[in-house]
Amino acid sequence: MHGFQGNSFDLINIKNAFQLLYENVQCLLSTSNEDDTLGSIDEMGNRLAGEICNYVEEHPQIKKYMF
């Protein structure tokens, strides 16, 4: 997750570092709240949860998730 007025590229260096350290790691760089970082916590949480659920459904081969 990125912060106030953030975007998915804010954490790209962390994603790249994880992928260098762990060859099989997958990282989701969330985009669901990029256009509305001023929304309520409930709204943004629901959008993020929906994005995560979609990612899980699209990647059934992944057996373990960490947040």
C-alpha positions in Angstrom: 0.0 0.0 0.0 1.1 3.5 -0.7 0.1 6.5 1.3 -1.6 9.8 0.8 -1.5 10.9 -2.8 0.7 8.0 -3.6 0.8 5.6 -6.6 1.8 2.1 -7.4 5.4 3.2 -8.3 6.1 4.5 -4.8 7.0 1.0 -3.7 8.7 -0.3 -6.9 12.2 -0.3 -5.3 11.0 -2.4 -2.4 9.3 -4.8 -4.8 12.5 -5.1 -6.8 14.6 -5.7 -3.7 12.2 -8.5 -2.6 12.4 -10.1 -6.1 16.2 -10.0 -6.0 16.3 -11.6 -2.5 13.6 -14.2 -3.1 13.3 -15.7 -6.6 9.7 -16.8 -6.5 8.2 -13.8 -4.8 5.2 -12.0 -6.4 4.3 -8.5 -5.4 1.1 -6.7 -6.0 1.6 -2.9 -6.5 -1.9 -1.7 -5.7 -3.6 0.8 -8.1 -7.1 0.7 -6.7 -6.9 3.9 -4.8 -4.5 6.0 -6.9 -7.2 8.2 -8.3 -8.9 8.9 -4.9 -6.5 9.0 -2.0 -8.9 11.3 -0.2 -11.7 8.7 0.2 -12.8 7.3 3.5 -10.9 4.5 5.0 -14.0 2.2 4.4 -14.1 3.1 0.7 -10.4 2.7 0.2 -10.3 -0.5 2.2 -13.1 -2.0 0.1 -11.4 -1.0 -3.1 -8.1 -2.5 -1.9 -9.8 -5.7 -0.7 -11.5 -6.1 -4.1 -8.1 -5.6 -5.9 -6.5 -8.3 -3.7 -9.4 -10.7 -4.2 -9.1 -10.3 -8.0 -5.3 -10.9 -7.8 -5.8 -14.0 -5.8 -8.4 -15.3 -8.3 -6.2 -14.5 -11.2 -3.2 -16.3 -9.6 -4.4 -19.7 -8.3 -0.9 -21.2 -8.4 0.1 -18.9 -5.5 -0.3 -20.9 -2.3 1.0 -18.4 0.4 0.2 -14.7 0.8 1.8 -12.2 3.1 0.7 -8.6 3.8 
